[in-house]
Amino acid sequence: MKNDKGSRILLHVLTPVITAAVCLGAVILAAVPFSDKLKVYKNLVFMDDLKLSPDSADSGLVIRENDISTEHSGEYSDTGEIIRPVFAEQYAVLSCSSLGNDVPVYWGSSRELFELGACQSSGSVLPGEDGNTVISAHEDTFFSGLSKLKEGDTVTIYTKYGEFTYTVTKLIEFKRTQNKYVVPSKESKLTLYTCKKDVLGSSDDRIGVICEPAEKKFYKEAE
C-alpha cells in the first residue's frame, strides 16, 4: 500500500513537469520564423551545405557508375520517357568545350560524389523535364573552366534516355546564402555553378551560368 501511495505521489509531481516541458518545446518551435525554416529546407535541397557536411553521411553510400555514351547511333524522337536515377547514380555526362573533358554527373550530392564529378540537386528537375536543372561541381576540379563560359556557348547533357543541348544566356554571381538562381522555376533552364576562386581559402561567392534549352532529342530506344 505504501509503495502504491508513493507511486501516485510521484506521478502527480512528474505529470505537470512533463506537460510544461512539452508545451515549452512547442512554443520554441512555433517561434522559429518561416524564413529560417525555408532556408534550412533550401540548404538541404540545394547542396551548398552538403558539401561541408561530415563524411558520416557517406557511410554505406552505394555509388553506381554508368557508361553514358556521347555518340548515340539509334533514332531520335521529340518526346520520350525520363529515366529517373537513384541517389549516388551517375546518370549523365556534361559536355562543353570550355570545360575541357566531359564531366560525369551524379544524382544527389555528398563529399564523396563531389570528388567523382558534378552533382545535380535532387530538388531540381532532370534534363527533358520542365523547370530548373541545377548542377554544381568544385571549381578546382570538374568546373575549373566554368568561368570561361560566355553567352552563346553550348552545353550538352547526355543521358541514357536522350541528349539535351542548352545555350548560355546569362553569367551569374551570387553569395552562398542567396538561392534565387537555384530554386525551382516554371521556365525550363539549366543552372551551372561553382565556388568563386579565392587564393585565401574558401569563398562565400558563387559564379555560374544560366542556359536556355536549345535542342531536345530523346532516344527511341533508351540505352
Secondary structure by P-SEA (a helix, b strand, c coil): caaaaaaaaaaaaaaaaaaaaaaaaaaaaaaccaaaaaaaaaaaaccccccccccccccbbbbbbbbccccccbbbbcbbbbbccccccccbbbbbcccccbbbbbccccaaaaaccccccccccccccccbbbbbbbccccccccccccccbbbbbbcccbbbbbbbccccccccccccccccccccbbbbccccccccccccccccccccccbbbbbcccc
